[in-house]
Amino acid sequence: MTHDKLLFLDCDSTLSAIEGVDELARYKGESTFAEVKSLTDQAMDGTIAIDEIFARRLDVIRPTRSDCAAVGQLYVRDVEATALETVKAAQTDGWKVIILSGGFTDPILPLAHHLGIDTVEAVPLIFDDNGNYVDFDHDAPTTRNGGKPEVIARYKAANPDAKVVMVGDGVSDLEAQDVADIFIGFGGFAKRPAVVKGSKHFVDTLSDILALLP
């Protein structure tokens, strides 16, 4: 099925207030949380490459399947105040809404379900039969810088006439500016200087994107 309007939404610090990887780290103690949060902030601000820290954070955290389920509930609990109405309004207007995230698929799925979004492009984790962490999908594009534009380009190839909008708070989202028709920076939870400076459009409330959709 082809679509003529594609709306990509980042998850962490955009659709929800939390950074899922940081919350997974919190379960392992305050020192682990502090280490991982520092790496996450540097990656989102663009001062360190995502691919440099992606495996490193997971090796430190080694999240279990039950940890991921718990963080999934945090995503829903801390959902952006206007996210549900924004997604529904966009869908009613014919937009195919897609969560595009460098986070992990398992904990994001409950939020996607809550918002009525059926497509999630994120990073699958691999667990053993007891739910212990084994690895992550190293082929997932969003494990590295340039991954989000790569995913968007794939959708554009399948939907060549589609209008494409990307919304997000981090430098990995801003990278999509060259492939999306419109990029909208989001600062409701975190205002990252590089994104504020680099975004033609910038909002603090998700519902404000509706007026910017072509």
MOMOCOR-V919370 format. One record per backbone hydrogen bond with DSSP energy under -1.0 kcal/mol. NH is the residue of the N-H (numbers start at 0). CO is the residue of the C=O. E is the energy in kcal/mol with one decimal. If there is no record, write none. Layout:
BEGIN
nh,co,e
NH,CO,E
NH,CO,E
END
This chain:
BEGIN
nh,co,e
5,162,-3.1
6,95,-3.0
7,164,-3.3
8,97,-2.9
9,166,-2.5
12,15,-1.4
12,17,-1.4
13,10,-1.9
14,10,-1.2
15,10,-1.9
16,77,-2.5
22,18,-1.9
23,19,-2.3
24,20,-1.7
25,21,-1.8
27,24,-1.9
28,25,-1.6
32,28,-2.4
33,29,-2.6
34,30,-2.1
35,31,-2.6
36,32,-2.9
37,33,-1.9
38,34,-1.6
39,35,-2.7
40,36,-2.8
41,37,-2.1
42,38,-2.1
43,39,-2.7
44,40,-2.1
46,41,-2.2
47,41,-1.1
52,49,-1.2
53,49,-1.8
56,52,-2.5
57,53,-1.5
58,54,-2.5
59,55,-1.5
60,56,-2.4
61,57,-2.9
64,130,-2.8
67,63,-2.0
68,64,-1.9
69,65,-2.1
70,66,-2.3
71,67,-2.1
72,68,-1.3
73,69,-1.3
74,70,-2.4
75,71,-1.4
76,72,-2.6
77,73,-2.7
78,75,-1.4
79,14,-3.0
82,79,-1.9
85,81,-2.3
86,82,-2.7
87,83,-2.3
88,84,-2.3
89,85,-2.4
90,86,-2.6
91,87,-2.4
92,88,-1.4
93,90,-1.7
94,89,-2.6
95,4,-3.0
97,6,-2.8
98,118,-2.2
99,8,-2.3
100,120,-2.9
104,122,-1.7
107,103,-1.4
108,104,-1.9
111,107,-2.3
112,108,-2.6
113,109,-2.3
114,110,-2.1
116,111,-2.9
120,98,-3.4
122,102,-2.1
125,134,-3.3
127,131,-2.3
130,127,-2.1
133,125,-2.9
134,125,-1.5
136,123,-2.3
137,135,-1.1
139,136,-1.7
142,139,-1.7
143,140,-1.4
146,143,-1.7
149,145,-1.4
150,146,-2.1
151,147,-2.5
152,148,-2.7
153,149,-1.6
154,150,-1.9
155,151,-2.6
156,152,-2.1
157,153,-1.4
158,154,-1.4
161,158,-2.1
162,3,-2.5
164,5,-2.5
165,181,-2.2
166,7,-2.2
167,183,-1.8
170,43,-1.9
173,169,-2.1
174,170,-1.7
175,172,-2.1
176,173,-2.1
178,175,-1.3
179,175,-2.4
180,163,-1.7
181,163,-1.7
183,165,-2.8
184,200,-2.9
185,167,-2.0
186,202,-2.7
194,191,-1.1
195,191,-2.5
196,192,-2.6
197,193,-1.9
198,194,-1.5
202,184,-2.6
207,204,-1.6
208,205,-2.2
209,206,-1.1
211,208,-1.5
END
